[in-house]
Amino acid sequence: MLGEDQAEDRLRELLRDPGWSLPGWPDPQPRIRRAARRQRLRLTGVAAGAAAAVAVIAVAIPVGIGASGHAFGPAGGDRPGAPSTVYVVYRYPPQFSTASIIPVSTATNRLGKPIHVAITGGIALTPNGKTLYACSGGTLVPVSTATNTPGKPIPVAGCDPGEAVMDPDGKTAYVVGTDTVTPVNTATNRPGNPVRLGSLVYAIAFTPDGKTAYVVNGSDTVTPVNTATNTPGIPIRVSGQPDQIAITPDGKTAYVLGVETVTPVSTATNTPGTPIRVGYPTNTIAITPDGKTVYVASALGEAVIPISTATNTAGKPIHIGRPVEHIAITPDGKTAYVASSEGPNRTVTPISTATNTPGTPIRIALGLIIALTPDGKTLYAVAWHKIVPISTTTNTPGTPIPVRYGQPDEIAITP
């Protein structure tokens, strides 16, 4: 088993190895951005000469209300009172070319039997928590969460590599491929025709009613897709090299994350507003449940920037003192947790959303990603070789759950 310092050295070696990144994209910048999401490489704190690359590579799948990526935390469903299960994708050292899904019971904080699926992309849960979908070598594999057994693979070309994203009602899983989005009917597990976007796809987010998916493209545009017909609309031009998106809970505004800007887009008219400059390179976005504040994280700036959705103006940066890569907001909206996996202080820091002041950092370990349970009572911090439950009432970590696998890649929690 590699130690944390050895593991970090290995990750940095992978960056220098031209063979580590995902194949198939001729443009190196988008390829690296997408590969970084799968490999979870974090470069903040490397030599100053690499600083220009940090804003490009330090990309995290966001955690928070309306964020692009996957439905972490509360998602409705029909399992009231049932214990949740944390599903974590771990990759094995030293090549990180193989992975397993590790289930953890929130009732006992014990590891279940690993689910062996050759994961090459992302995972997504249905809102009722009954099925987990995983991208695996050109197929989408459904996994029953009742038995934690994989079902028959569904051929979907975009899954190698690709992201799996669930629409709000859970009827369709969308596979985000290189330049396509492919719908998969979750009742029949049959894929539909790919929606061709014409350029590299970075992220996707849905309006709360599920009627429209907004897809961020490599051509500096956001394309609205009618989910009833799965037909793309007219692309919306957005500046700032956008690569992430979050939609307010009322569905009225999509916020598109660029390198140093956030652009509001009206979903009623599909027109962009004036870009909001945040003063730092950005890498993660999340919105409070009441829709009043957008929080944007910066690894280079070592800060979180609050944006008022009423005025679309950036507030005073909340300085964390370490690179910020993930955000998770409690269901009551009172606390935003930010994860920092770089440098000597690999921590989770609570931020009071009432005062925008950071609390005492909670030290965890290398490779940190986070997610909240549906009731918001526990934050799970997943790191190199361990999973740490943190009480959100006291902000104290519980007993670490040892994991013999290496690099955490993704996390999802059933409702």
RODO-2510 file (C-alpha; in nm, 4 decimals, decimal comma):
residues 415
     n   res          X          Y          Z
     1     m     0,0000     0,0000     0,0000
     2     l     0,1351     0,3421    -0,0951
     3     g     0,1675     0,6147     0,1657
     4     e     0,0088     0,9547     0,1029
     5     d     0,3330     1,1234    -0,0057
     6     q     0,4206     0,8308    -0,2325
     7     a     0,0719     0,8394    -0,3777
     8     e     0,0963     1,2092    -0,4537
     9     d     0,4333     1,1556    -0,6214
    10     r     0,2746     0,8812    -0,8308
    11     l    -0,0102     1,1080    -0,9389
    12     r     0,2357     1,3740    -1,0461
    13     e     0,4335     1,1144    -1,2418
    14     l     0,1129     1,0246    -1,4238
    15     l     0,0724     1,3848    -1,5348
    16     r     0,4162     1,3790    -1,6934
    17     d     0,3379     1,0477    -1,8628
    18     p     0,1779     1,1211    -2,2039
    19     g     0,0009     0,7866    -2,1904
    20     w    -0,2093     0,8575    -1,8811
    21     s    -0,4740     1,0813    -2,0372
    22     l    -0,7850     0,9582    -2,2069
    23     p    -0,7508     0,9031    -2,5830
    24     g    -0,9632     1,0272    -2,8658
    25     w    -0,9562     1,4076    -2,8415
    26     p    -0,7196     1,5971    -3,0703
    27     d    -0,7380     1,9194    -2,8715
    28     p    -0,5071     1,8698    -2,5719
    29     q    -0,6654     2,1274    -2,3411
    30     p    -1,0163     1,9776    -2,3386
    31     r    -0,8672     1,6290    -2,3268
    32     i    -0,6713     1,7171    -2,0142
    33     r    -0,9717     1,8817    -1,8530
    34     r    -1,1865     1,5756    -1,9063
    35     a    -0,9105     1,3340    -1,8105
    36     a    -0,8519     1,5260    -1,4903
    37     r    -1,2127     1,4708    -1,3898
    38     r    -1,1624     1,0972    -1,4199
    39     q    -0,8124     1,0832    -1,2727
    40     r    -0,8724     1,3361    -0,9918
    41     l    -0,5310     1,4892    -1,0397
    42     r    -0,4751     1,8046    -0,8417
    43     l    -0,1776     2,0253    -0,9280
    44     t    -0,2154     2,3260    -0,7034
    45     g     0,1037     2,3828    -0,5110
    46     v     0,3297     2,2389    -0,7805
    47     a     0,6184     2,4445    -0,9154
    48     a     0,5294     2,7978    -1,0217
    49     g     0,5985     2,7069    -1,3824
    50     a     0,2936     2,4816    -1,3781
    51     a     0,0628     2,7537    -1,2483
    52     a    -0,0845     2,8246    -1,5886
    53     a    -0,2024     2,4656    -1,6119
    54     v    -0,3693     2,4562    -1,2745
    55     a    -0,6821     2,6421    -1,3784
    56     v    -0,7261     2,3956    -1,6602
    57     i    -0,6516     2,0716    -1,4793
    58     a    -0,7886     2,1298    -1,1297
    59     v    -1,1438     2,0490    -1,2325
    60     a    -1,3777     1,8778    -0,9904
    61     i    -1,7191     1,7295    -1,0436
    62     p    -1,9238     1,9720    -0,8373
    63     v    -2,1245     1,8834    -0,5307
    64     g    -2,4196     2,1039    -0,4509
    65     i    -2,7687     2,2051    -0,5442
    66     g    -2,8157     2,2350    -0,9185
    67     a    -2,4571     2,1475    -1,0008
    68     s    -2,3613     1,9660    -1,3161
    69     g    -2,2576     1,6084    -1,2712
    70     h    -2,4489     1,3767    -1,0420
    71     a    -2,7340     1,3943    -0,7956
    72     f    -2,5460     1,3862    -0,4685
    73     g    -2,7388     1,4110    -0,1458
    74     p    -3,1180     1,4451    -0,1285
    75     a    -3,3071     1,3486    -0,4396
    76     g    -3,6589     1,2686    -0,3273
    77     g    -3,7364     0,9007    -0,3763
    78     d    -3,9629     0,6531    -0,2043
    79     r    -3,7457     0,5106     0,0729
    80     p    -3,8331     0,7240     0,3784
    81     g    -3,6443     0,6178     0,6878
    82     a    -3,4302     0,3635     0,5042
    83     p    -3,0557     0,3785     0,5784
    84     s    -2,8523     0,5370     0,3034
    85     t    -2,5619     0,3753     0,1256
    86     v    -2,2498     0,5581     0,0205
    87     y    -2,1067     0,4375    -0,3101
    88     v    -1,7435     0,5247    -0,3766
    89     v    -1,5438     0,4544    -0,6889
    90     y    -1,1852     0,3657    -0,5993
    91     r    -0,9037     0,3145    -0,8461
    92     y    -0,6165     0,0793    -0,7759
    93     p    -0,2478     0,1764    -0,7673
    94     p    -0,0102     0,1908    -0,9323
    95     q    -0,1671     0,2209    -1,2817
    96     f    -0,5159     0,3304    -1,1657
    97     s    -0,6542     0,1532    -1,4716
    98     t    -0,8956    -0,0673    -1,2764
    99     a    -1,1685     0,0325    -1,0339
   100     s    -1,4372    -0,0976    -0,8031
   101     i    -1,7491     0,0521    -0,6504
   102     i    -1,7326     0,0276    -0,2715
   103     p    -2,0644     0,0404    -0,0809
   104     v    -2,0678     0,1764     0,2740
   105     s    -2,3690     0,1522     0,5050
   106     t    -2,4393     0,4836     0,6775
   107     a    -2,6095     0,2911     0,9591
   108     t    -2,2974     0,0943     1,0532
   109     n    -2,0168     0,2720     0,8635
   110     r    -1,9000    -0,0679     0,7448
   111     l    -1,7760    -0,1543     0,3996
   112     g    -1,9810    -0,3882     0,1874
   113     k    -1,8506    -0,6298    -0,0712
   114     p    -1,6866    -0,4452    -0,3632
   115     i    -1,8899    -0,4286    -0,6820
   116     h    -1,6523    -0,5177    -0,9601
   117     v    -1,7356    -0,3126    -1,2675
   118     a    -1,4620    -0,2042    -1,5062
   119     i    -1,5456     0,1629    -1,4700
   120     t    -1,4146     0,3940    -1,7416
   121     g    -1,6435     0,6883    -1,6745
   122     g    -1,8918     0,8252    -1,4265
   123     i    -2,1722     0,6923    -1,2054
   124     a    -2,5282     0,8139    -1,1439
   125     l    -2,8092     0,7140    -0,9070
   126     t    -3,1798     0,7103    -0,9840
   127     p    -3,3660     0,9561    -0,7550
   128     n    -3,5316     0,6669    -0,5688
   129     g    -3,1873     0,5192    -0,5015
   130     k    -3,2779     0,1772    -0,6405
   131     t    -3,0324     0,1680    -0,9313
   132     l    -2,6787     0,2893    -0,9789
   133     y    -2,5560     0,3324    -1,3356
   134     a    -2,1857     0,3105    -1,4189
   135     c    -2,0026     0,3790    -1,7452
   136     s    -1,7896     0,0801    -1,8337
   137     g    -1,5945     0,0338    -2,1570
   138     g    -1,8562     0,1500    -2,4028
   139     t    -2,1489     0,0245    -2,1944
   140     l    -2,3696     0,1574    -1,9189
   141     v    -2,4021    -0,0995    -1,6402
   142     p    -2,7081    -0,0911    -1,4103
   143     v    -2,6377    -0,1997    -1,0529
   144     s    -2,9194    -0,2958    -0,8159
   145     t    -2,8611    -0,1172    -0,4859
   146     a    -3,0793    -0,3764    -0,3093
   147     t    -2,8338    -0,6547    -0,3887
   148     n    -2,5319    -0,4563    -0,5150
   149     t    -2,5142    -0,6779    -0,8212
   150     p    -2,4505    -0,5478    -1,1728
   151     g    -2,7055    -0,6198    -1,4446
   152     k    -2,6751    -0,6624    -1,8182
   153     p    -2,4511    -0,3953    -1,9760
   154     i    -2,6249    -0,1473    -2,2067
   155     p    -2,4189    -0,0630    -2,5184
   156     v    -2,3654     0,3148    -2,5268
   157     a    -2,0721     0,4424    -2,7312
   158     g    -2,0367     0,7599    -2,5229
   159     c    -1,9533     0,5588    -2,2108
   160     d    -1,5904     0,5064    -2,3107
   161     p    -1,5065     0,7436    -2,1555
   162     g    -1,8093     0,9359    -2,0401
   163     e    -2,0221     1,0725    -1,7604
   164     a    -2,3545     0,9268    -1,6506
   165     v    -2,6079     1,1900    -1,5420
   166     m    -2,9643     1,1312    -1,4195
   167     d    -3,2579     1,3542    -1,5067
   168     p    -3,4726     1,4801    -1,2144
   169     d    -3,7525     1,2237    -1,2484
   170     g    -3,5129     0,9315    -1,2893
   171     k    -3,6749     0,8113    -1,6112
   172     t    -3,3706     0,8817    -1,8258
   173     a    -2,9979     0,8474    -1,7696
   174     y    -2,7930     1,0647    -1,9997
   175     v    -2,4482     0,9515    -2,1040
   176     v    -2,2212     1,2445    -2,1744
   177     g    -1,9695     1,1351    -2,4378
   178     t    -1,7048     1,3212    -2,6337
   179     d    -1,9428     1,5343    -2,8416
   180     t    -2,2768     1,3650    -2,7778
   181     v    -2,5379     1,3140    -2,5085
   182     t    -2,7162     0,9783    -2,5279
   183     p    -3,0465     0,9165    -2,3437
   184     v    -3,1028     0,5770    -2,1838
   185     n    -3,4535     0,4771    -2,0739
   186     t    -3,4179     0,3498    -1,7155
   187     a    -3,7413     0,1480    -1,7349
   188     t    -3,6241    -0,0566    -2,0334
   189     n    -3,2481     0,0093    -2,0139
   190     r    -3,2476     0,0872    -2,3845
   191     p    -3,0448     0,3734    -2,5306
   192     g    -3,2009     0,6294    -2,7625
   193     n    -3,0381     0,8154    -3,0484
   194     p    -2,7345     1,0233    -2,9502
   195     v    -2,7906     1,3979    -2,9379
   196     r    -2,5024     1,5411    -3,1388
   197     l    -2,3676     1,8711    -3,0117
   198     g    -2,0935     1,9303    -3,2692
   199     s    -1,8168     1,9980    -3,0174
   200     l    -1,6688     1,8584    -2,6967
   201     v    -1,9174     1,8231    -2,4123
   202     y    -1,7990     1,9390    -2,0701
   203     a    -2,1046     1,9291    -1,8452
   204     i    -2,4820     1,8967    -1,8304
   205     a    -2,7487     2,0228    -1,5888
   206     f    -3,1271     1,9985    -1,5876
   207     t    -3,3998     2,2436    -1,4997
   208     p    -3,5886     2,1209    -1,1910
   209     d    -3,8912     2,0277    -1,4022
   210     g    -3,6657     1,8119    -1,6187
   211     k    -3,7919     1,9650    -1,9418
   212     t    -3,4590     2,1088    -2,0532
   213     a    -3,1003     1,9929    -2,0273
   214     y    -2,8319     2,2570    -2,0655
   215     v    -2,5090     2,1225    -2,2114
   216     v    -2,1784     2,3102    -2,1892
   217     n    -1,9803     2,2724    -2,5115
   218     g    -1,6140     2,3135    -2,5993
   219     s    -1,7082     2,5802    -2,8538
   220     d    -1,7761     2,8263    -2,5683
   221     t    -2,1481     2,7672    -2,5922
   222     v    -2,4311     2,6214    -2,3873
   223     t    -2,6861     2,4182    -2,5825
   224     p    -3,0420     2,3722    -2,4514
   225     v    -3,1796     2,0250    -2,5226
   226     n    -3,5523     1,9491    -2,5158
   227     t    -3,5702     1,6292    -2,3085
   228     a    -3,9146     1,5356    -2,4442
   229     t    -3,7799     1,5106    -2,7988
   230     n    -3,4047     1,5045    -2,7245
   231     t    -3,3439     1,7709    -2,9864
   232     p    -3,0848     2,0464    -2,9377
   233     g    -3,1833     2,4114    -2,9581
   234     i    -2,9825     2,7117    -3,0689
   235     p    -2,6461     2,7255    -2,8870
   236     i    -2,6060     3,0113    -2,6405
   237     r    -2,2726     3,1912    -2,6765
   238     v    -2,0915     3,2219    -2,3414
   239     s    -1,7425     3,3665    -2,2990
   240     g    -1,4705     3,2614    -2,0568
   241     q    -1,4007     2,9015    -2,1644
   242     p    -1,6966     2,7517    -1,9728
   243     d    -1,6817     2,3962    -1,8432
   244     q    -1,9390     2,3669    -1,5624
   245     i    -2,2977     2,4720    -1,5003
   246     a    -2,5464     2,4955    -1,2127
   247     i    -2,9162     2,5863    -1,2223
   248     t    -3,1088     2,7650    -0,9490
   249     p    -3,3750     2,5624    -0,7639
   250     d    -3,6514     2,7732    -0,9207
   251     g    -3,5131     2,6859    -1,2647
   252     k    -3,5024     3,0478    -1,3810
   253     t    -3,1268     3,0918    -1,4168
   254     a    -2,8361     2,8753    -1,5245
   255     y    -2,4965     2,9859    -1,3991
   256     v    -2,2125     2,8889    -1,6303
   257     l    -1,8635     2,8637    -1,4858
   258     g    -1,5764     2,9984    -1,6950
   259     v    -1,2082     3,0296    -1,6143
   260     e    -1,2463     3,3523    -1,4145
   261     t    -1,6111     3,4376    -1,4722
   262     v    -1,9620     3,3135    -1,4014
   263     t    -2,2263     3,3923    -1,6638
   264     p    -2,5977     3,3936    -1,5752
   265     v    -2,8274     3,2597    -1,8474
   266     s    -3,2030     3,3169    -1,8429
   267     t    -3,3761     2,9841    -1,9026
   268     a    -3,6942     3,1668    -2,0120
   269     t    -3,5235     3,3379    -2,3046
   270     n    -3,1965     3,1419    -2,3295
   271     t    -3,0009     3,4649    -2,3342
   272     p    -2,6778     3,5217    -2,1399
   273     g    -2,6351     3,8098    -1,8981
   274     t    -2,3228     4,0054    -1,8172
   275     p    -2,0367     3,7795    -1,7032
   276     i    -1,9596     3,8112    -1,3320
   277     r    -1,5863     3,8425    -1,2686
   278     v    -1,4679     3,6647    -0,9558
   279     g    -1,0998     3,7620    -0,9626
   280     y    -0,9582     3,4088    -0,9475
   281     p    -0,9380     3,1014    -1,1696
   282     t    -1,2418     2,8885    -1,0850
   283     n    -1,3007     2,5151    -1,0635
   284     t    -1,6256     2,4341    -0,8791
   285     i    -1,9733     2,5840    -0,8449
   286     a    -2,2695     2,5172    -0,6129
   287     i    -2,5953     2,6955    -0,5283
   288     t    -2,7686     2,7200    -0,1908
   289     p    -3,1088     2,5452    -0,1616
   290     d    -3,2894     2,8811    -0,1368
   291     g    -3,1222     2,9895    -0,4605
   292     k    -2,9960     3,3152    -0,3118
   293     t    -2,6234     3,2498    -0,3305
   294     v    -2,3882     3,0885    -0,5805
   295     y    -2,0600     2,9701    -0,4320
   296     v    -1,7595     2,9443    -0,6613
   297     a    -1,4384     2,7741    -0,5534
   298     s    -1,0863     2,8628    -0,6610
   299     a    -0,7891     2,6333    -0,6158
   300     l    -0,5315     2,8950    -0,7124
   301     g    -0,7013     3,1683    -0,5125
   302     e    -0,7443     2,9376    -0,2111
   303     a    -1,0840     3,0951    -0,1641
   304     v    -1,4589     3,0619    -0,2109
   305     i    -1,6420     3,3515    -0,3754
   306     p    -2,0117     3,4113    -0,2920
   307     i    -2,2328     3,5573    -0,5654
   308     s    -2,5720     3,7131    -0,4927
   309     t    -2,8292     3,5836    -0,7402
   310     a    -3,0468     3,8900    -0,6718
   311     t    -2,7837     4,1303    -0,8040
   312     n    -2,5445     3,8921    -0,9853
   313     t    -2,2509     4,0517    -0,8087
   314     a    -1,9552     3,8788    -0,6471
   315     g    -1,9054     3,9301    -0,2748
   316     k    -1,5900     3,9353    -0,0683
   317     p    -1,3798     3,6196    -0,1190
   318     i    -1,3802     3,3759     0,1716
   319     h    -1,0141     3,2883     0,2146
   320     i    -0,9559     2,9270     0,3166
   321     g    -0,5753     2,9338     0,3058
   322     r    -0,5570     2,6190     0,0929
   323     p    -0,6765     2,5182    -0,2549
   324     v    -1,0525     2,4608    -0,2733
   325     e    -1,1726     2,1849    -0,5049
   326     h    -1,5162     2,0623    -0,3919
   327     i    -1,8237     2,2200    -0,2343
   328     a    -2,1131     2,0472    -0,0565
   329     i    -2,4013     2,2496     0,0891
   330     t    -2,6263     2,1147     0,3651
   331     p    -2,9974     2,0734     0,2797
   332     d    -3,0886     2,3505     0,5246
   333     g    -2,8418     2,5792     0,3461
   334     k    -2,6693     2,6860     0,6659
   335     t    -2,3264     2,5403     0,5938
   336     a    -2,1107     2,5014     0,2872
   337     y    -1,8341     2,2442     0,3220
   338     v    -1,5269     2,2843     0,1041
   339     a    -1,2641     2,0202     0,0419
   340     s    -0,8937     2,0829    -0,0123
   341     s    -0,6834     1,7832    -0,1066
   342     e    -0,3506     1,9552    -0,1797
   343     g    -0,0426     2,0440     0,0207
   344     p     0,0235     1,9459     0,3823
   345     n    -0,3287     2,0498     0,4912
   346     r    -0,5746     1,8183     0,3172
   347     t    -0,8864     1,9346     0,4878
   348     v    -1,2615     1,9907     0,4925
   349     t    -1,3583     2,3416     0,6034
   350     p    -1,7120     2,4413     0,7110
   351     i    -1,8340     2,7849     0,6033
   352     s    -2,1300     2,9592     0,7660
   353     t    -2,3499     3,0797     0,4809
   354     a    -2,5088     3,3386     0,7124
   355     t    -2,1787     3,5167     0,7743
   356     n    -1,9573     3,3704     0,5006
   357     t    -1,6890     3,2940     0,7562
   358     p    -1,4856     2,9712     0,7595
   359     g    -1,4711     2,7488     1,0644
   360     t    -1,1934     2,5255     1,1904
   361     p    -1,0528     2,3008     0,9144
   362     i    -1,0932     1,9261     0,9636
   363     r    -0,7814     1,7430     0,8482
   364     i    -0,8426     1,4312     0,6403
   365     a    -0,5950     1,3018     0,3759
   366     l    -0,4833     1,3049     0,0119
   367     g    -0,7312     1,2740    -0,2746
   368     l    -1,0272     1,4261    -0,0939
   369     i    -1,3831     1,4264    -0,2321
   370     i    -1,6999     1,4859    -0,0287
   371     a    -2,0773     1,4283    -0,0211
   372     l    -2,3589     1,4793     0,2287
   373     t    -2,6216     1,2301     0,3438
   374     p    -2,9802     1,3242     0,2457
   375     d    -3,0630     1,4408     0,5991
   376     g    -2,7493     1,6558     0,6040
   377     k    -2,6351     1,5110     0,9362
   378     t    -2,3184     1,3455     0,8062
   379     l    -2,0572     1,4510     0,5556
   380     y    -1,8541     1,1682     0,4066
   381     a    -1,4986     1,2662     0,3189
   382     v    -1,3413     1,0092     0,0909
   383     a    -0,9634     1,0045     0,0705
   384     w    -0,6667     0,7885    -0,0095
   385     h    -0,7225     0,4507     0,1617
   386     k    -0,9960     0,5741     0,3955
   387     i    -1,3475     0,7143     0,4283
   388     v    -1,4184     0,9536     0,7136
   389     p    -1,7718     1,0329     0,8400
   390     i    -1,8000     1,3854     0,9816
   391     s    -2,0837     1,5009     1,2060
   392     t    -2,2239     1,8256     1,0665
   393     t    -2,3686     1,9071     1,4100
   394     t    -2,0299     1,9202     1,5811
   395     n    -1,7972     1,9253     1,2777
   396     t    -1,5964     1,6431     1,4310
   397     p    -1,4685     1,3448     1,2329
   398     g    -1,5707     0,9947     1,3325
   399     t    -1,3637     0,6800     1,3197
   400     p    -1,2011     0,6458     0,9762
   401     i    -1,3215     0,3523     0,7690
   402     p    -1,0101     0,1860     0,6223
   403     v    -1,0179     0,1046     0,2515
   404     r    -0,7472    -0,1090     0,0942
   405     y    -0,7926     0,0555    -0,2445
   406     g    -0,6029     0,3632    -0,3534
   407     q    -0,7394     0,6676    -0,5300
   408     p    -1,1004     0,7849    -0,4769
   409     d    -1,2622     0,8888    -0,8021
   410     e    -1,6311     0,9561    -0,7385
   411     i    -1,8993     0,9367    -0,4716
   412     a    -2,2802     0,9112    -0,4613
   413     i    -2,5228     0,8559    -0,1724
   414     t    -2,8677     0,6963    -0,1941
   415     p    -3,1681     0,8924    -0,0631
***
